[in-house]
Amino acid sequence: MKKRAGRETAIDKIVQNVIENLSGKGRVSEEEISEIWRKAVGAKMARHTKPISIRKSVLLVNVDGSGWLYELTIKKREILRKLSGKFRGKQLKGLRFRIGELLESKPR
């Protein structure tokens, strides 16, 4: 059976894309998210917050108190503007803040 060059190339691209998606290539790591966040909000605010994840183009951020939650909510548009285009070209559509744990959970 004879293989067509164009078809072989298309299949190769599909397989390569699947492998890259499974390996996380192109995804932003937690460390990168934290560093980008710190630069956008400043060191003082970063000490009271922890970016958790990006889902459906929304960055979820834990905050250590209601005062910081209020301040972040007021500055949401400004922060979102500073974060624009910083996540490997992925555009954030929103920010979601919640009071939650900031420390890394330690393995037992």
C-alpha positions in Angstrom: 0.0 0.0 0.0 1.3 3.4 -1.0 1.2 6.3 1.5 0.5 9.9 0.4 3.0 12.4 1.7 0.3 15.0 2.5 -1.8 12.5 4.6 1.3 11.3 6.5 2.2 14.9 7.4 -1.3 15.7 8.6 -1.3 12.6 10.9 2.1 13.4 12.1 0.9 16.9 13.1 -2.1 15.5 14.9 0.0 13.1 16.9 2.5 15.8 17.7 -0.3 18.1 19.0 -1.8 15.4 21.1 1.6 14.6 22.7 2.3 18.3 23.4 -1.1 18.7 25.0 -0.6 15.7 27.2 2.9 16.7 28.2 1.7 20.2 29.2 3.9 21.9 26.6 2.5 25.4 26.0 0.9 25.5 29.5 1.9 28.1 32.0 3.4 26.5 35.1 2.4 27.5 38.7 5.8 29.2 39.2 5.3 31.3 36.0 1.7 32.2 37.1 3.0 33.3 40.6 5.8 35.4 39.1 3.6 37.1 36.6 1.0 37.8 39.3 3.7 39.2 41.7 4.9 41.6 39.0 1.4 42.7 38.2 0.2 43.4 41.8 3.4 44.2 43.6 5.3 42.5 46.4 3.0 43.7 49.3 -0.2 42.5 47.7 1.4 39.3 46.5 2.2 38.4 50.1 -1.5 38.3 50.8 -2.6 36.4 47.7 -1.8 33.2 45.8 -2.8 32.5 42.2 -4.3 29.0 42.1 -5.2 28.2 38.6 -6.4 29.4 35.2 -9.7 27.8 34.0 -11.7 28.9 31.0 -9.5 32.0 30.8 -10.3 33.1 34.4 -7.5 33.3 37.0 -8.5 32.1 40.4 -6.7 33.8 43.3 -6.8 32.9 47.0 -6.7 35.9 49.4 -5.9 35.8 53.1 -8.5 38.3 54.3 -11.6 40.3 53.5 -9.8 43.6 53.4 -7.5 42.4 50.6 -10.4 40.7 48.9 -12.2 44.1 48.8 -9.1 46.0 47.5 -8.4 43.4 44.8 -12.1 43.6 43.7 -11.8 47.4 43.4 -8.5 47.0 41.3 -9.7 44.1 39.2 -9.8 45.9 35.9 -6.4 47.5 36.5 -4.8 44.1 37.4 -6.5 42.4 34.5 -5.0 45.0 32.1 -1.5 44.5 33.6 -1.9 40.7 33.1 -3.0 41.1 29.5 -0.9 39.0 27.2 1.5 37.8 29.9 0.4 34.1 29.9 2.1 33.0 26.6 -0.4 34.9 24.5 -3.4 33.4 26.3 -5.9 36.2 27.0 -7.4 36.3 30.5 -11.1 37.1 30.5 -11.5 37.6 34.2 -10.2 37.3 37.7 -11.9 35.5 40.6 -10.9 36.1 44.2 -11.8 34.0 47.2 -10.6 33.8 50.8 -8.5 30.8 51.1 -5.2 29.1 52.0 -2.0 30.7 50.8 0.6 28.1 51.9 1.6 25.1 49.8 0.2 21.9 51.3 3.1 19.8 52.6 3.3 16.1 51.5 3.1 13.7 54.4 
